[in-house]
Amino acid sequence: MRIEMNGKGTDTSCRTVMQLHDALFPDADVMILNGYRISCDVRLNENDQIYFGKSKDFPDIEGPEMITSTRDSTFVHERLGKATVGIAGLGGLGSNIAAMLARSGIGCLVIADFDTVEPTNLNRQNYYIDSIGMNKTDSTENILLHINPFVKVDKHCTKIDENNAADIFGECDVVCEAFDSPSAKAMLVNTLLTGSSEIVIVSGSGMGGYYDSNIIRTEKRMERLYVCGDNVNGDTTTMVGLMAPRVNICAGHMANAVIRILMDSIQ
Amino acid sequence: MVNAMKINGNNINLISPIPLVEFLSVNGYDPERIAVELNGDIVPKKEYADAIIKDSDSLEIVSFVGGG
């Protein structure tokens, strides 16, 4: 029987996962079969993908398969690995979306922000004390490559406007609008929806304060525009401002919307 | 019977066709903070003044809230 074991095609006469485990990886305490972690014996089938490893050791697999074959949801990673996703703005939404999409195995992330990391950002944005003073694009790239060294990062430390948005994000399957000002949000959505006939946009609108988590929603508002948020509570419309939990909830909505769009549309 | 115009999924009856820019102004929308889709097509900002909306149209207006 031909299977893929730890990222390599292998012929085996073993009929079950435990037979393979006992014969070749008796010390392994992690077994992932076709994207699911298993703990009991399972019959092997032709073309199964199996990973054996030790939970506390670095995986001994080279290349991108190190990421995909050692994590859950392998088939999702494989499809997302072909995708290019843009992230416009690397504040509370964008920095957290970038990390989630790198973990999910997106092939290429196009990230853009003109700003540097400030101490006030750390209440909600995915940076560290060590990041202060760095360009957000550089710091985000650094963090992403620590999560997934095989994600391709295309970074643009520049202010996005009507004139450069299509050039920077033109190759993206999906773009996350993660700016802070309402006029910048509207500019990006109008520019990309008018200038391209294919790009799908996921936009964040309303995630301020510590209001009810459950009023943050994902809605398809236009043919190629999804809006995530509560649509009411902004950065200046609440007396509290932006806080990590609701910003992360909204970022999670946006990252999940990206994955759902890509899983339906990419062959 | 006149078809009602749909705005963000709600039926609205228009007395007569009006320019989009007037409709936005009367209803308190800031053109700098919105995106507008008319019958499934995005309306470029520079066409807000010329676009006329009428009963039977379907209009989607997304108004963005700050913070990100």
Interface residues (C-beta under 8 A of the other chain):
Chain A: G89 G91 G92 L93 G94 A178 F179 D180 S181 P182 S183 K185 A186 V189 N190 L193 T194 S203 G204 S205 G206 M207 G208 R221 M222 E223 L225 V227 G229 N231 V232 N233 G234 D235 T236 T237 L242 V247
Chain B: D30 E32 R33 I34 A35 E37 G40 I42 P44 K45 E60 V62 S63 F64 V65 G66 G67 G68
